[in-house]
Amino acid sequence: MSKKVSIIGGGIIGLCSAYYLAKEGLEVTVFDKTDMTDGCSYGNAGMIVPSHVIPLAQPGMIAQGIKWMFNSQSPFYVKPRLSSDLLKWGWQFYKHANQKHVEKAMPALRDLSLLSKELYQEFARQDNSFFYEEKGLLMLFKTDKVAAEMHHEGKLAEDLGLGVRYLSKEEVTKLETGTTTDVIGGVHYTSDAHLYPQKFMQFLKQELAELGVNIYGNTEVKGFTIQNGLVTAVETNKGSFVTNEVVLATGSWSPEIAKKLQENISLLPGKGYSFTLKNKKAKPNIPSILCEGKVAVTPMANDIRFGGTMEITHNQDTSININRVKGIVNTINYFYPDLQIAMPKKEETWFGFRPCTPSGMPIIKKSQKLSNLTIAIGHAMMGLSLAPATGKLVSELLLGKSTSVPTKMFQ
Ligand SMILES: Cc1cc2nc3c(=O)[nH]c(=O)nc-3n(C[C@H](O)[C@H](O)[C@H](O)COP(=O)(O)OP(=O)(O)OC[C@H]3O[C@@H](n4cnc5c(N)ncnc54)[C@H](O)[C@@H]3O)c2cc1C
């Protein structure tokens, strides 16, 4: 009889894990407390970014973050509150925001990301219903200061073997023919790709259905039965489910549920916003980041999505901060003068919680305490990018196989 695997969390990390485990012939069940039609894995910017090798915890981030905290339209914000979780997270972040950490993180993230891209290519060859495209990613800037930072980051990516082109203003104009770009130049990461996240989630669900994976939406996992160092059952609001293995993929909600699995995890949600203009005719053709405002721009089939801001907050903070959405809109109109985007209505503005660890690194590992528990959380702003590779690693770790890429940095 094949092993019963219970995956807690049906976001992109949970579903990719389910895919690779089911492919190995295991009996997989996914539990999610929502109806699995929305959440962080749906409204994100859809970028697959091997170029993003520098984790959020990096030198200079704390000083920059403090400066931004006094600007209500800024792209990064830590919501101040008296909370031991926030203090612990902040202290850990401070300890990781150094060059040594970045140097160790970069090759690990590159390898995970390139593996993911290969796996996305495989999916796309099978059925590209999710509009996977390889146009690279343009980092666009308007100031000499940011140009120097972007050139420096480009050099780091180049040293790691990634495709990088440094573009003048004229070269940007030649490449981006969809609309006028008012910039002084750009860095083009040619190894990057993008897709339509909602369509990819739909594709995954279809694949899982064909593989016979059981998916329980609207089913909240409340606890576990643990006997002799093993999780033997998953306790939900719909009853108890016997299990042989558990995968924790609960995104921003992980710390609380992890405690029930004897794991102490520091992780906070990084709230971000996006809005999508449907069937927009004149629009940028190349996925871009408008660097001074940290706004992501992604063409997705006939639509275009704009996303941005990172508010380190808590899971009950479901409000839409209109000032920050204004910051996104102002940045778009400043970089693309011909687009002149209007403020989206509140109900047209999507938000999602990025699961952020203080090291800026995902956690992909076997638990030290419960031998049948595998953890896959904390992918912050790179969860879509890293999901297929994470799913593959989860299946390899769970089955005790050697892993496709080293996992030492994902502890
Ligand atoms: C504005 C924005 C833009 C982004 N752009 C990009 C991008 O371009 N590229 C990229 O790579 N990443 C991007 N990201 C990040 C990416 O979206 C996330 O890293 C990714 O979606 C996280 O996936 P996840 O499966 O870990 O978490 P989630 O998608 O949050 O899934 C976790 C699931 O667990 C469920 N759950 C939690 N607790 C329980 C419980 N007790 N019982 C049952 N179910 C439970 C939740 O309901 C949820 O569905 C962006 C994020 C934002 C906000």
Ligand as a Chemical Component Dictionary entry (heavy atoms), coordinates in Angstrom:
data_LIG
# 
_chem_comp.id                   LIG 
_chem_comp.type                 NON-POLYMER 
_chem_comp.pdbx_formal_charge   0 
_chem_comp.three_letter_code    LIG 
# 
loop_
_chem_comp_atom.comp_id 
_chem_comp_atom.atom_id 
_chem_comp_atom.alt_atom_id 
_chem_comp_atom.type_symbol 
_chem_comp_atom.charge 
_chem_comp_atom.model_Cartn_x 
_chem_comp_atom.model_Cartn_y 
_chem_comp_atom.model_Cartn_z 
_chem_comp_atom.pdbx_ordinal 
LIG C1  C1  C 0 2.151  41.758 -4.679 1  
LIG C2  C2  C 0 2.906  40.438 -4.754 2  
LIG C3  C3  C 0 3.656  40.155 -5.884 3  
LIG C4  C4  C 0 4.400  38.979 -5.946 4  
LIG N1  N1  N 0 5.080  38.686 -7.091 5  
LIG C5  C5  C 0 5.811  37.549 -7.186 6  
LIG C6  C6  C 0 6.522  37.232 -8.355 7  
LIG O1  O1  O 0 6.467  37.963 -9.329 8  
LIG N2  N2  N 0 7.264  36.098 -8.391 9  
LIG C7  C7  C 0 7.346  35.269 -7.300 10 
LIG O2  O2  O 0 8.073  34.285 -7.356 11 
LIG N3  N3  N 0 6.632  35.507 -6.178 12 
LIG C8  C8  C 0 5.866  36.635 -6.084 13 
LIG N4  N4  N 0 5.173  36.905 -4.944 14 
LIG C9  C9  C 0 5.283  35.988 -3.812 15 
LIG C10 C10 C 0 4.455  34.722 -3.974 16 
LIG O3  O3  O 0 3.154  35.087 -4.339 17 
LIG C11 C11 C 0 4.451  33.923 -2.659 18 
LIG O4  O4  O 0 5.787  33.688 -2.258 19 
LIG C12 C12 C 0 3.750  32.577 -2.821 20 
LIG O5  O5  O 0 2.453  32.738 -3.332 21 
LIG C13 C13 C 0 3.679  31.851 -1.471 22 
LIG O6  O6  O 0 3.072  30.609 -1.699 23 
LIG P1  P1  P 0 2.709  29.628 -0.495 24 
LIG O7  O7  O 0 2.086  28.439 -1.093 25 
LIG O8  O8  O 0 3.893  29.483 0.391  26 
LIG O9  O9  O 0 1.670  30.458 0.386  27 
LIG P2  P2  P 0 0.124  30.760 0.120  28 
LIG O10 O10 O 0 -0.147 30.965 -1.306 29 
LIG O11 O11 O 0 -0.250 31.835 1.066  30 
LIG O12 O12 O 0 -0.571 29.397 0.521  31 
LIG C14 C14 C 0 -0.656 28.967 1.851  32 
LIG C15 C15 C 0 -2.004 28.294 1.993  33 
LIG O13 O13 O 0 -2.080 27.658 3.274  34 
LIG C16 C16 C 0 -3.417 27.701 3.690  35 
LIG N5  N5  N 0 -3.467 27.471 5.139  36 
LIG C17 C17 C 0 -2.813 28.163 6.100  37 
LIG N6  N6  N 0 -3.075 27.649 7.321  38 
LIG C18 C18 C 0 -3.904 26.589 7.117  39 
LIG C19 C19 C 0 -4.533 25.641 7.984  40 
LIG N7  N7  N 0 -4.348 25.675 9.301  41 
LIG N8  N8  N 0 -5.329 24.700 7.433  42 
LIG C20 C20 C 0 -5.522 24.638 6.091  43 
LIG N9  N9  N 0 -4.958 25.524 5.237  44 
LIG C21 C21 C 0 -4.160 26.474 5.739  45 
LIG C22 C22 C 0 -3.860 29.097 3.276  46 
LIG O14 O14 O 0 -5.272 29.182 3.196  47 
LIG C23 C23 C 0 -3.165 29.269 1.940  48 
LIG O15 O15 O 0 -3.999 28.922 0.853  49 
LIG C24 C24 C 0 4.391  38.066 -4.849 50 
LIG C25 C25 C 0 3.595  38.340 -3.740 51 
LIG C26 C26 C 0 2.852  39.513 -3.681 52 
LIG C27 C27 C 0 1.998  39.776 -2.472 53 
# 
loop_
_chem_comp_bond.comp_id 
_chem_comp_bond.atom_id_1 
_chem_comp_bond.atom_id_2 
_chem_comp_bond.value_order 
_chem_comp_bond.pdbx_ordinal 
LIG C1  C2  SING 1  
LIG C2  C3  SING 2  
LIG C2  C26 DOUB 3  
LIG C3  C4  DOUB 4  
LIG C4  N1  SING 5  
LIG C4  C24 SING 6  
LIG N1  C5  DOUB 7  
LIG C5  C6  SING 8  
LIG C5  C8  SING 9  
LIG C6  O1  DOUB 10 
LIG C6  N2  SING 11 
LIG N2  C7  SING 12 
LIG C7  O2  DOUB 13 
LIG C7  N3  SING 14 
LIG N3  C8  DOUB 15 
LIG C8  N4  SING 16 
LIG N4  C9  SING 17 
LIG N4  C24 SING 18 
LIG C9  C10 SING 19 
LIG C10 O3  SING 20 
LIG C10 C11 SING 21 
LIG C11 O4  SING 22 
LIG C11 C12 SING 23 
LIG C12 O5  SING 24 
LIG C12 C13 SING 25 
LIG C13 O6  SING 26 
LIG O6  P1  SING 27 
LIG P1  O7  DOUB 28 
LIG P1  O8  SING 29 
LIG P1  O9  SING 30 
LIG O9  P2  SING 31 
LIG P2  O10 DOUB 32 
LIG P2  O11 SING 33 
LIG P2  O12 SING 34 
LIG O12 C14 SING 35 
LIG C14 C15 SING 36 
LIG C15 O13 SING 37 
LIG C15 C23 SING 38 
LIG O13 C16 SING 39 
LIG C16 N5  SING 40 
LIG C16 C22 SING 41 
LIG N5  C17 SING 42 
LIG N5  C21 SING 43 
LIG C17 N6  DOUB 44 
LIG N6  C18 SING 45 
LIG C18 C19 SING 46 
LIG C18 C21 DOUB 47 
LIG C19 N7  SING 48 
LIG C19 N8  DOUB 49 
LIG N8  C20 SING 50 
LIG C20 N9  DOUB 51 
LIG N9  C21 SING 52 
LIG C22 O14 SING 53 
LIG C22 C23 SING 54 
LIG C23 O15 SING 55 
LIG C24 C25 DOUB 56 
LIG C25 C26 SING 57 
LIG C26 C27 SING 58 
# 
